[in-house]
Amino acid sequence: MTSSIYIAGKWRPALDGAVREIRSPADGTLVATVSDGKIEDALAAIGAARSAFDSRVFSSWSWNDRSSLLAKIADLLERDAEIIAHLESGDTGKRIIESTYDVADVAATFRHFAKLASAHHDRSVDSGLPHVTSKMTYEPIGVCSLIGPWNYPLLQISWKVAPALASGCSFVLKPSELTPSTAIHLIKLIEEAGAPEGVANLVTGSGAAFGDTLTSDPRVDLVSFTGGLPTGKRIMIKAADTVKRVALELGGKNPNIIFADAPLDEAIDFAVTAAFLHSGQVCSAGTRLIVERPIHDQIVNEIVRRAKQIRLGGPNDLTAETGPLISEGHLKKVEEYLAKGLEEGAKLLVGGSRCTSEELSQGWFFPPTVLDDCNTNMYCVQEESFGPILTVEVFDTIEEAIKIGNDTIYGLSGAVWSTNPITCERVSSELRHGTIWVNDYGPYKPQAEWGGFKASGNGRELGEHGLQEYLEIKHIWVNNSPTRSGWFADRN
Ligand code: TXE
């Protein structure tokens, strides 16, 4: 779709006419051609969002009406689920079944925020004075720049778009330049559901070209971003000049801690999934396996055996269990990361070099890889590879397990496996990460807040806080019987 920029209710090409080809990471085939927006397009989109917001065309809707809009969008997502899943798999190379699960989660996200919106109300505050009413009102923050990543393209932007609409904001959406197709479809559904012109705007194109415009323009009130740490830091700097609210989800380096008394069969099975699901391109991937020394060999041997069996392939390969990395650049980054780990002394147990078989050589496939003999001083333990690389560390005491699990600049998620409730309670309370799973790995719910401690980001998405992020809070004090204050003497 070469007119994939949507501003003030109209689809149009980039002002300079540039287009960008989207190619499948599984086999290099052309899956879409989209507009390649630039600064001028972003400025126009911000202008449209600002005008729509200032006109109150949408913020004046009742909470119930906005709730109905979100429910309608959820219905349309479910109606188009198959189309959307194919678009998502085309851009990302992930299996159709995974994209299908993602679309269901996206619809659930819209339903969650629809429910929150319908239940939303002002809060009265006890003024302590009979002639005064005092209340807290919740208003949309204004114009939002919503910037998404490529690993869960539609899901991650739905965590931003749904609360922005629920609260009555206007926004400019910028999906990753690698995976824009489902964002384009979502905007069509928002249009079909009846959002007023100028509320939802979309600019496709690269962050390098116009990201700074979206994050520094004075007409923008909030930036919500999911992506890499360096970009997140840059966004904070760009947003600082006009003191925008900034919400960031910047990934993690997530510990998966297994004690010797854990249910081992299940712990091993989940360790494999946590590390290799979507080829490790998951912000909450369990890429740091931390095992109690006596069970190290048993656990690692079994994970290696399982890792060797994982079948890689593109969306059209129905026997595939996981897909490719997103791009050649990302594959190279994962290769460099692995090379550093080996230089540092990590021991390669399985995987380790890109797939060159005939059926995989046209795509960016990298096999499940396990590095043993790791420790917290290593680059490969501290830095996110965002690929299918699992590092293994050992511990002897619970204190050491907690220390290792917290020895990271990130703090997104982690897990603890043990049959001892006291162990689980202590580890889950002392790990400094935004989500902790006990004898499980990976589930999340739209009703529960998601986000990170430390360098994993700012703020929370989903849950109730995920809506608060898009609201300003105002205190309205009404004196129904004003009298003089008498603070200063009136000398006349
Ligand atoms: O991310 P970028 P990249 C991590 C992961 C990965 C690394 C780099 O470790 O290897 O980040 O990935 C837009 N102003 N995660 O380079 O650049 C960009 O166009 C505003 C973790 O792909 O951060 C895209 O839409 N926006 C993560 C989005 O930022 C800018 C998911 C993300 O791209 C911009 C993805 C700028 N100056 C990667 N420059 C997670 N938390 O789940 C780029 N962008």
Residues whose N, C-alpha, C, O or C-beta is under 5 A from the ligand:
A	BS01	TXE	I147 G148 P149 W150 N151 K174 P175 S176 E177 G205 S206 G207 A208 G211 D212 T226 G227 G228 L229 T231 E249 L250 G251 C283 E384 S385 F386
